[in-house]
Amino acid sequence: MKCVWALTGAGDLMPEIVAVMEGLAGQGGLEITVVLSRAAEQVVKWYKLKDRLEGLAYKLLVEKDANAPFIVGPLQTGHYDFLLVAPVTANTAAKIAHGIADSLVSNAVAQINKTDIPAYLLPVDQRPGTTTTTLPDGSPLTLRIRPVDIENVEAIRRMEGLTVLERPEDIRDVVARHRKRA
């Protein structure tokens, strides 16, 4: 089974999501092509996760522009079983919610959404209030979730063919369902 796992530049949940990826890769039978947005590349380095990602990815690709590296064609033609975008920044969620496909990740979601290949997204800003995340040095950072970000995630939830995940652990369920189909 093969998937494209795209990461955007959200520090919130990044270590937890990489840990889930490591656990799934360690089980075998899952070939993960990791795609990093330009911002994700910076955040992954900041959190010192790049070596870990390189160690578990079948391929690790970094965004050059909205269509490079060329991942859309293989996604659309079924070379991969599904697309997973986790974590999804508020910026990328806004682009997806409003049909803007000007980055590698937003373009991949827009184009795969024109097919029957499933796409799963884990936005970091889903609920009103605040969230506390952990900075690379281990200290906490409390962030307010903006209403506009919640509205964008709700718009994505209403889109046919896209599934919004709520927590990193939900990724395990997605992979388990696809393993049963394989």
Stockholm file with secondary structure:
# STOCKHOLM 1.0

chainA/1-182         MKCVWALTGAGDLMPEIVAVMEGLAGQGGLEITVVLSRAAEQVVKWYKLKDRLEGLAYKLLVEKDANAPFIVGPLQTGHYDFLLVAPVTANTAAKIAHGIADSLVSNAVAQINKTDIPAYLLPVDQRPGTTTTTLPDGSPLTLRIRPVDIENVEAIRRMEGLTVLERPEDIRDVVARHRKRA
#=GR chainA/1-182 SS CEEEEEECSCCTTHHHHHHHHHHHHHTSSCEEEEEECHHHHHHHHHTTCHHHHHHHCSEEEECSBTTBSCCHHHHHTTSSSEEEEEEECHHHHHHHHTTCCCSHHHHHHHHHTTSSSCEEEEESCCSSEEEEEECTTSCEEEEEECHHHHHHHHHHHTSTTEEECCSTTHHHHHHHHHHHHC
#=GC SS_cons         CEEEEEECSCCTTHHHHHHHHHHHHHTSSCEEEEEECHHHHHHHHHTTCHHHHHHHCSEEEECSBTTBSCCHHHHHTTSSSEEEEEEECHHHHHHHHTTCCCSHHHHHHHHHTTSSSCEEEEESCCSSEEEEEECTTSCEEEEEECHHHHHHHHHHHTSTTEEECCSTTHHHHHHHHHHHHC
//
